[in-house]
Amino acid sequence: MPLSYNEMYTDTGDVSPAYTLYKKWLDNTNPEELHQRHRQADLLFRRMGVTFAVYGDNNMGGVERLIPFDIIPRILTAEDWNLLSAGLIQRVQALNAFVRDVYHDQEILKAGLIPPDLVHHNRLFRAEMVNFEPPGGIYINIAGIDVVRTGANQFHVLEDNLRTPSGVSYMLENREIMMRIFPYLFNIYPVAPINHYPHELLKNLRSVAPRNVDDPTVVVLTPGSFNSAYFEHAFLADEMGVELVQGQDLFVDNGNVYMRTVEGPRQVDVIYRRVDDDFLDPTVFRPDSLLGIPGLYRAYKNGRVTLANAIGTGIADDKAIYNSVPEMIRFYLGESSILANVPTYKLREKTDLAYVLDHLDELVVKEVHGSGGYGMLVGPAATVTERRSYKERIMNNPANFIAQPTLSLSACPTFVEQGVAPRHVDLRPFVLMGSAVTVVPGGLTRVALREGSLVVNSSQGGGTKDTWVLENRAC
């Protein structure tokens, strides 16, 4: 694998402009102070209850733990951010247009740009949404787009998260912690603020309320405290000043959705749902669901309540569809992609399958419906036995997998036990669509804490960093 791009240094070995002042501060800081600040950050996270539930690990299955937090920020210039934000907005607008199209005229399928069976035979395609139009034609109200950097001005989109994207609470809490333990650094650096995200989220959610609702009531629907992202659900509800509810807190009467309160039923107009499609309404989807609200789907289809994100958005973040996003941008927007895709092999195609099976030791293989870093193979880091076993899984159902080259993810300075060392990172910025399209300047930087590791997922042992976007003024 080629050497990774180091974000702190230029190709000539000089400190990059974004990190110049920070590197001077770091060189003049006693290592013991960094250890002390690291311990302080852990204590603050513990006191604040910022946790993440880990499932599927024999040693840690289903337990709450702190997400490891790195006290050294990732720093992006205003120029970096201008490129990223323009590309993110372009991408989400095209994805939203695609979702609308596949549930209406399916023009992109008729044009032969996407094989129809990738949509019609996809379990994430919801036939119940055909010919339905949510308020403003907005299906994707909240998107989390995973981006990796491979060089100066070189960013690639790794995947799109459009169903119930998570992580924004950790982005906000990371900033809060950094401002508490390093307040003087924010006097040195012109770091763009991100604390307005909950306000922007609420504003956009209210803007997509059903027609003729002047003062919409918004709620956050959570599966409950056993969900891995429950902290985030509670955090965002609190920050927006709205109610956090579970399925049993809501009911449908006379076509409207109501919330049970001590003062009696209160009509609900917008539901920011963190519950998957399958569990939203047991009368339409999974009948065994205890998380949903009977009658919710009909109220939604009749325009009595808005769901964010819309039912059926998963069709656009399926990994088998990912490869077609540049075509979507050209088809719907008439533009070229600002942010590149990662080259992707679709194992449903025989030539791609043959190549991948012969090069498993060089590639990353993922399940098309997978998430959280589960069910994937990082070929260069896998053993011969692991690759042989994974090959058998592929052969059982090739269409269930895609493969990508092992990208040389950029590295950022990271505080580890031995001191400061480079570690690989990615970035999940969050895009909001409503009355406007909003991208707060930053995102959740995830870091692979193990030396040489490319797996940044918190569920797989990765950590997080605060992401600083420098405002366009002298620093």
Buried (B, 14 or more C-beta within 10 A) or exposed (E): EEEBBBBBBEEEEEBBEBBEBBBEEBEEEEEEEBBEBBEBBBEBBEEBEBBBBBEEEEEBEEEBEBBBBBBBBBBBBBBBBEBBBEBBBBBBBBBBBBBBBBBBEBEBBEEEEBBEEBBEEBEBBBEBBEEBBBBEBBBBBBBBBBBBBBEEEEBBBBBBBBBBBBBBBBBBBBBBBBBEBBEEBBEEBBBBBBEEBBEBBBBBBBBBBBEEBEEBBBBBBBBEEEBBBBBBBBBBBEBBEBBBBBBEBBBBEEEBBBBEEEEEBEBBBBBBBBBBBBBBBBBBBBEEBEBBBBBBBBBBBEBBBBBBBBBBBBBBBBBBBBBBBBBBBBBBBEEEBBBEBBEBBBBBEEEBBEBBBEEBEEBBBBBBBBBBBEBBBBBEBBEEEBBEEBBEBBEEEBBBBBBBBBBBBBBBBBBBEEEBEBBBBBBBBBBBBBBEBBBBBBBBBBBBBBEEBBBBBBBBBBBBBBBBBBBEEEB
